[in-house]
Amino acid sequence: MTIDDYRIEFGWSKSKLSEMAGIDMGTLKSAIDGNPVFRATAGKIVNAINQELQRRGQPTIRYTDLEGVKFAD
């Protein structure tokens, strides 16, 4: 699944996801658009996603599991 797939599934706005991940909204939009992001940034996004997955009792993911994410490092 993509970042946006998770975001939509959770009913989160981009603003909420960027806040939960502790990253700038522009950085989140860049990652969603397929622009390269640092692995640390992808990790922050995944940490936010995993918090919700755990809350729902679902298995967690790794940043390498996100579809469409390109890495700058």
Stockholm file with secondary structure:
# STOCKHOLM 1.0

chainA/1-73         MTIDDYRIEFGWSKSKLSEMAGIDMGTLKSAIDGNPVFRATAGKIVNAINQELQRRGQPTIRYTDLEGVKFAD
#=GR chainA/1-73 SS CCHHHHHHHHTCCHHHHHHHHTCCHHHHHHHHTTCCBCHHHHHHHHHHHHHHHHHTTCCCCCGGGSTTCCBCC
#=GC SS_cons        CCHHHHHHHHTCCHHHHHHHHTCCHHHHHHHHTTCCBCHHHHHHHHHHHHHHHHHTTCCCCCGGGSTTCCBCC
//
